[in-house]
Amino acid sequence: ILRFDRIVMLDDGLWILDYKRNYLPSQQEDYQAQLQHYRNAVAKLYPAQTINTALITVDGRLWLLNPC
């Protein structure tokens, strides 16, 4: 079972958003793996959609974590 914090459907694709208290560069690899897992699951349901992923921290910052 996967629990996404939020999925937003827009005309140009989907956004998977995960809320975090803070974001440190040392956490990037773990968060990228987490969001890749979410992206893979959503891609099975919406194969024709562009899927973007990002973190939102409590200070309101948006951290894009799309695959490299």
Secondary structure, 3 states (H helix, E strand, C coil): CCCCCEEEEECCEEEEEEEECCCCHHHHHHHHHHHHHHHHHHHHHCCCCCEEEEEEECCCCEEECCCC
